[in-house]
Structures are given as C-alpha cells and as structure tokens.
C-alpha cells in the first residue's frame, strides 16, 4: 500500500505536468526517481529482518551448545564410571576426555554467543559461560 505522501507527490507531479510547468520528460524522470526511492527504502528493512533472524538462530544454537557442553560430558563421565565400577572393583573412569569435550562445546557456544550478542540467547550464553569459567578458576585454586 502506498503512503499518502507518495500518492500526493505523484498527484502534484501530474498536476504540474498538466499545468505545463514541467515537461513530459521531466515528469517521467521525477516519477522514476520517486519509484526508485520507494524500492531503496524497502530493501534495507528486509536485510535487517534477515540479520535479526540469523542472530536469533545463532543465539539459540549457542544456548543449546552451552547446555550440551554442561550436561553431555557429565552424563558420559557418570555412565562410563558406572560401567567401569560394574566390570572391576575400585575402577574409576577418567574425567579428562569428558572435561575437554565440555570445554570444546563451551568454546564453540561462547564464540557463537559473541557473534549473536544482540540476541537474548547470545547474551545469556556468553554471560553464563563467563560465570562458569570464573567459578572454575576460583574453585581449582
């Protein structure tokens, strides 16, 4: 739907042409310029919407990676630990590989969270991973 200002501008151009104040060629040039301006004005909004959608998607992916990086290594460690205890007495699973798997997921989530910072999920991911890192550093000393 056209704006009222655009319609009135086109009507004004038509009126100026009919009154003989502008020539037919000038009328066509001005009308074409007005139509190009309308197209240019609508294009950035479409690309901005696409950017917001992609940031939202990246933010959700970062949030899921963060949760997977927290939950999956713990579950895997306890599953292997239970399996090791069932097969041999006084056996324990090594936490190293699962810790590094969690760190890999958290680094990927942090990077995607920073990229999607304007999104709520991106901010939540970056802040949560930062807090977890600080807590890890504080409690390992």
Order of alpha helices (4+ residues) and beta strands (2+ residues): alpha-alpha-alpha-alpha
